[in-house]
Amino acid sequence: QVQLVESGGGLVQPGRSLRLSCAASGFTFSSYAMSWYRQAAGKERELVAAIGNMGGIRNYADSVKGRFTISRDNAKNTVYLQMNSLKPEDTAVYYCNAVGQGAKYWGQGTQVTVSS
């Protein structure tokens, strides 16, 4: 059974940091590209960051470049999103996504709220 379980969300003040984790199981993690998406209330889901299956290729949305870092540990079947200098506009539900071998999987999401 495929599972993507996000964790690490919460309420944080502007300017602070959070690290999201996504633990994967049920598929060959190292064969899949991984991404983080987010969806704010009333808005469409958008790509935040993506990383290739071996970690050599990384892409970021312009809105998070220089503040967010995506990484992965294939030995732990986990992908991370380090979020620094958070802004109120980063408030959203963050979703983990896996793509590869003709399949696509989503996690259930974790809420990130940036507010003073």
C-alpha positions as CSV (number, residue, x, y, z in Angstrom):
1,Q,0.0,0.0,0.0
2,V,1.4,3.3,-1.1
3,Q,1.7,6.0,1.6
4,L,3.0,9.5,1.7
5,V,2.8,11.0,5.2
6,E,3.6,14.6,5.7
7,S,4.6,16.1,9.1
8,G,6.1,19.2,10.5
9,G,3.4,21.8,9.8
10,G,2.1,24.2,12.3
11,L,1.7,27.8,13.3
12,V,4.8,30.0,13.1
13,Q,5.5,33.7,13.2
14,P,6.7,35.6,10.1
15,G,10.4,35.3,9.6
16,R,10.7,32.0,11.4
17,S,11.5,28.5,10.0
18,L,9.8,25.2,9.7
19,R,10.9,21.9,8.2
20,L,8.4,19.6,6.6
21,S,9.0,15.9,6.2
22,C,7.3,13.4,3.9
23,A,7.8,9.7,4.7
24,A,7.1,7.4,1.8
25,S,6.3,3.7,1.7
26,G,4.9,1.1,-0.6
27,F,6.9,2.0,-3.7
28,T,10.5,2.3,-4.8
29,F,11.2,5.7,-3.4
30,S,14.6,6.2,-5.2
31,S,13.0,5.7,-8.6
32,Y,10.5,8.6,-8.1
33,A,10.9,12.4,-8.5
34,M,9.4,14.1,-5.4
35,S,7.8,17.4,-5.1
36,W,6.1,19.7,-2.6
37,Y,2.9,21.5,-3.6
38,R,0.8,23.9,-1.6
39,Q,-2.8,25.1,-1.8
40,A,-4.0,28.3,0.0
41,A,-7.6,28.8,0.8
42,G,-9.5,29.7,-2.3
43,K,-6.6,29.2,-4.6
44,E,-5.3,26.5,-6.9
45,R,-2.7,24.0,-5.9
46,E,0.8,25.2,-7.0
47,L,4.2,23.6,-7.3
48,V,6.6,24.8,-4.6
49,A,9.7,22.7,-5.2
50,A,10.8,19.5,-6.9
51,I,13.8,17.2,-6.7
52,G,15.0,14.4,-9.0
53,N,15.1,10.8,-8.0
54,M,18.7,11.0,-7.0
55,G,18.6,14.5,-5.7
56,G,20.7,16.1,-8.5
57,I,18.1,18.3,-10.0
58,R,16.0,20.8,-8.0
59,N,13.5,23.4,-9.0
60,Y,11.7,26.0,-7.1
61,A,8.8,28.4,-7.6
62,D,10.0,32.0,-7.9
63,S,8.1,32.9,-4.8
64,V,10.2,30.6,-2.6
65,K,13.7,30.7,-4.2
66,G,16.4,31.6,-1.7
67,R,14.1,30.8,1.2
68,F,13.0,27.1,0.8
69,T,15.3,24.1,0.2
70,I,14.1,20.7,-0.9
71,S,16.1,17.6,-0.1
72,R,15.7,13.9,0.1
73,D,17.2,10.9,1.9
74,N,16.7,7.8,-0.2
75,A,18.0,5.6,2.6
76,K,15.1,6.8,4.8
77,N,12.5,7.1,2.0
78,T,11.9,10.7,3.1
79,V,11.8,14.1,1.4
80,Y,12.1,17.3,3.2
81,L,11.2,21.0,2.7
82,Q,13.2,23.4,4.8
83,M,11.3,26.7,4.9
84,N,13.1,29.8,6.1
85,S,12.1,33.4,6.4
86,L,8.4,32.4,6.3
87,K,5.9,35.0,5.2
88,P,2.1,35.2,5.8
89,E,1.6,34.4,2.1
90,D,3.3,31.0,2.6
91,T,0.2,30.0,4.6
92,A,-1.3,26.9,2.9
93,V,-1.8,23.2,3.1
94,Y,1.5,21.6,1.9
95,Y,1.3,18.3,-0.1
96,C,3.9,15.8,-0.9
97,N,3.9,14.3,-4.4
98,A,5.7,11.4,-6.0
99,V,6.0,10.8,-9.7
100,G,7.6,7.9,-11.5
101,Q,7.2,4.6,-13.3
102,G,3.9,5.8,-14.8
103,A,2.4,6.5,-11.4
104,K,1.6,9.6,-9.3
105,Y,0.9,9.7,-5.6
106,W,-0.2,12.4,-3.1
107,G,0.0,12.8,0.6
108,Q,-2.8,14.0,2.8
109,G,-1.3,17.4,3.4
110,T,0.0,19.3,6.4
111,Q,-1.2,22.8,7.3
112,V,1.3,25.7,7.6
113,T,0.1,28.9,9.0
114,V,2.3,32.0,9.2
115,S,0.9,34.6,11.4
116,S,1.9,36.9,14.2
